[in-house]
Amino acid sequence: MQTTNPNFDLESTEIYITPEVEAEILSKISQVLYTVFKSKVRISVISPSSDSVRETLKKNNEIAQGTLSNQDLSIVALAWEFKQAGKKVTLYSDDFGIRNLAKFMKICVRGVRQNKIVRKRKYTFTCIACGAIFQEIIDECDVCGHQSFKRNFQKSK
Ligand SMILES: [Zn+2]
């Protein structure tokens, strides 16, 4: 989570994170800084239900992604849970795995950084709808417009 994105209105937005994400934040910034931040911004720390975690793992397996870290899993599961409860939710992440899974689960997802993220990776991406193969991370399939991709690890020579 970052405050540099002007589209992210901290005053009127409710922010939810999971204990796993909070631990991650605390591993990167000081307790003092985090306490100040928390006093300025409404942040609720919530764990997703085990049902939501199970559903999220199932969906991740369906698109044959690699293993998700506990914090990645927890935040997607929480977003999914809110969506199921009829809340308007946007998941903020620049991580390919999270973004791809969120799109597959029809969760609204946005990047944190301003610039469009197109990173070269050592794998290719196959559109799960039409099978088109791409060398880079893209937001939607150039061929059919689908937004979920299967990540293919290239065999090392
Ligand atoms: Zn496609």
Boltz pocket constraint, residues with backbone or C-beta under 6 A from the ligand:
constraints:
  - pocket:
      binder: B
      contacts: [[A, 127], [A, 128], [A, 129], [A, 130], [A, 131], [A, 132], [A, 141], [A, 142], [A, 143], [A, 144], [A, 145], [A, 146]]
      max_distance: 6.0
